Structures are given as structure tokens and as C-alpha cells.
């Protein structure tokens, strides 16, 4: 016998809002990681070449961009799925 699970209106709205996000998060990490790594490796020579004349602006800017990419990647690939696991459930992979 199945028990009917009643949801509060707020819980139903949260589940409805998170369902599309959960589907996207499942297939999103490999693409995000690939793009971020390619950008970071491309900016790495610029970020490390700080002693050269004419690089007074470019090197710190590249360092900040790499730091922002690392931070956003950690937030997107670690923190966001953790929050979604807490408030919702990941759907089973479609076969």
C-alpha cells in the first residue's frame, strides 16, 4: 500500500523550480571543466609573466581572471550540487 505524500505549497514550488536545474547539473560538469581548464591554461603564461615591461596591467588582470574561474568552478561543481542534493533529488539517468 502506498502512502500519499502531501507536500506543502512551498515544498512543491521548490521541487518544481529545482527539477530543471537538477537535470542540467547532471550533464553540465564535463563541459564546464573543459572550458575552464582551456581558459586557465591559455591565461597561465600571461599571469606568470609579471616581470616583463609592458605587462603591468595584463598580468594582474590574468591572475584575477584565473582566480575567478577557479572560484566559480568550485561553486558550480561542488557547492551547487551539494545545495541541490540537500533541497531536492537528482533524477535517475535516462536510458
C-alpha positions in Angstrom: 0.0 0.0 0.0 1.4 3.4 -1.0 1.3 6.3 1.4 0.3 9.5 -0.2 2.9 12.2 0.4 1.5 15.6 0.8 3.7 18.5 0.1 3.3 22.0 1.3 2.8 24.6 -1.4 6.3 26.0 -0.7 7.9 22.5 -1.0 6.0 21.9 -4.3 7.3 25.2 -5.7 10.8 24.4 -4.6 10.7 21.0 -6.2 9.2 22.4 -9.4 11.9 25.1 -9.6 14.8 22.7 -8.9 13.8 20.0 -11.3 15.2 21.7 -14.5 18.4 22.7 -12.6 18.9 19.1 -11.4 18.7 17.8 -15.0 21.2 20.4 -16.2 23.7 19.8 -13.4 23.9 16.1 -14.2 25.3 16.7 -17.7 27.0 20.1 -17.1 30.3 19.4 -15.2 32.4 17.9 -18.0 31.7 20.8 -20.3 32.3 23.4 -17.6 35.6 21.8 -16.5 36.9 21.5 -20.1 36.2 25.2 -20.9 37.6 26.4 -17.6 40.8 24.4 -17.9 41.3 25.5 -21.5 40.9 29.2 -20.5 43.1 28.8 -17.4 45.9 27.2 -19.4 45.6 29.9 -22.0 45.9 32.6 -19.4 48.7 30.9 -17.4 51.6 32.3 -19.4 50.2 35.8 -19.2 49.6 35.5 -15.4 53.1 34.2 -14.7 54.9 36.7 -17.0 54.8 39.5 -14.5 58.4 40.8 -14.7 58.3 41.9 -18.3 57.9 45.5 -19.2 54.5 46.4 -20.6 52.8 43.7 -18.6 51.9 45.9 -15.6 48.2 45.6 -16.3 47.8 42.3 -18.2 49.5 40.1 -15.6 47.4 41.1 -12.6 44.3 41.0 -14.7 45.0 37.5 -15.9 45.7 36.4 -12.3 42.3 37.8 -11.2 40.5 36.1 -14.1 42.1 32.7 -13.3 41.2 33.1 -9.6 37.6 34.0 -10.6 37.4 31.0 -12.9 38.7 28.7 -10.1 36.2 30.1 -7.6 33.2 29.9 -10.0 34.2 26.3 -11.0 34.3 25.2 -7.3 31.0 26.9 -6.7 29.3 25.4 -9.7 30.7 21.9 -9.5 30.8 21.4 -5.7 28.6 23.9 -3.8 25.6 24.0 -6.2 25.2 20.2 -6.4 25.5 20.0 -2.6 22.7 22.5 -2.2 20.6 20.7 -4.8 21.1 17.4 -3.1 20.0 19.0 0.2 16.8 20.5 -1.2 16.0 18.1 -4.0 16.9 14.8 -5.5 18.9 14.1 -8.6 16.8 12.3 -11.2 17.8 8.9 -12.3 19.8 9.0 -15.6 17.6 8.4 -18.7 18.5 5.2 -20.6 
